[in-house]
Amino acid sequence: MSYHNERLNNTLHHFWPDCAGIELGEYLKLTPEMNGMKCRVIYDGSGIKEISYEAYQMRPVHSLQLVYSDDIDYTYKSTDREALNRLFACRGERDDILIVRRGLLTDTSIANIALFDGKDWFTPKLPLLRGTCRTALIDNGIIKEKDIRPEELSSYSFVRLFNAMIKWGALEFSTGTIYG
């Protein structure tokens, strides 16, 4: 919860610098039965507007299409996913996309990534979104940040997709199914 709270307040202070901040724990009433539920919190500078919960269904992903966009910006999590959806529509027959920005790998449309080189897991140093799970994995020494170019994909054997709902290790496949 602390990583989500930190990201929410960083976003809040970016768009509304004078806002006092929000403590998510005061608003969310999470129980063990809610494990596997996606919680969506809509807020603005005046506070929380809406909280909703829904069952999370992990979409099967076994292939990625590289798509290039130097101008996409998803630094702050948002309900506006129009730019991501536009890129996702370019996936062709692949299950998802892997976005390349300014010559470097970033994220898929739904998750951060990490690549395995036979010894260590590396995540792009400049992701579209610094996800909460990504931050925790870095803080715990499980993954390392690194600039990764598309032409370096052959140096890695596996890719993992992960986010707050896709647990580390739950979605892994060969980098051979990442297509340019």
RAFENDA-V311800 format. One record per backbone hydrogen bond with DSSP energy under -0.5 kcal/mol. CO is the residue of the C=O (numbers start at 0). NH is the residue of the N-H. E is the energy in kcal/mol with one decimal. If there is no record, write none. Layout:
[[CO/NH/E] [CO/NH/E]]
This chain:
[[0/4/-2.7] [1/5/-2.3] [2/6/-2.3] [3/7/-2.7] [4/8/-2.3] [5/9/-2.3] [6/10/-2.4] [7/11/-2.8] [8/12/-2.6] [9/13/-1.5] [10/14/-2.2] [11/15/-3.0] [15/18/-2.2] [21/23/-0.7] [22/25/-1.9] [23/26/-2.2] [23/27/-2.5] [27/29/-0.7] [30/33/-1.9] [31/34/-1.6] [33/36/-2.3] [35/55/-2.2] [36/38/-0.5] [37/39/-0.5] [37/53/-2.0] [38/40/-0.5] [39/41/-0.5] [39/51/-2.4] [41/48/-3.2] [41/49/-1.7] [43/46/-2.0] [46/43/-2.2] [49/41/-3.0] [51/39/-3.0] [53/37/-3.9] [54/56/-0.5] [55/57/-0.6] [62/95/-1.2] [63/65/-0.5] [63/178/-3.2] [64/97/-2.3] [66/99/-3.1] [74/76/-0.5] [78/80/-1.1] [80/84/-3.0] [81/85/-2.3] [82/86/-1.9] [83/87/-2.6] [84/88/-1.7] [86/89/-1.9] [87/90/-1.7] [90/93/-2.0] [95/64/-1.9] [96/108/-0.5] [97/66/-2.0] [98/100/-0.5] [98/105/-2.0] [99/68/-2.5] [100/103/-1.6] [103/100/-2.6] [106/98/-2.9] [110/107/-2.6] [111/161/-2.0] [113/159/-2.7] [114/121/-2.8] [115/156/-2.7] [115/157/-0.9] [119/116/-2.2] [120/143/-2.1] [121/114/-3.1] [122/145/-1.9] [123/126/-0.5] [128/130/-1.8] [130/134/-2.4] [131/135/-2.1] [132/136/-2.6] [133/137/-2.3] [134/138/-2.7] [135/139/-1.9] [136/141/-2.4] [136/142/-1.1] [137/140/-1.8] [143/122/-2.9] [145/124/-1.3] [147/104/-3.3] [148/151/-2.1] [149/152/-1.8] [151/154/-2.2] [152/155/-2.0] [156/174/-2.0] [157/115/-2.6] [158/172/-2.1] [159/113/-1.7] [161/111/-2.1] [164/166/-0.8] [165/162/-1.8] [166/169/-2.4] [170/160/-2.3] [172/158/-2.8] [173/176/-1.7] [174/177/-1.6] [176/63/-2.5] [176/178/-0.6] [178/65/-3.4]]
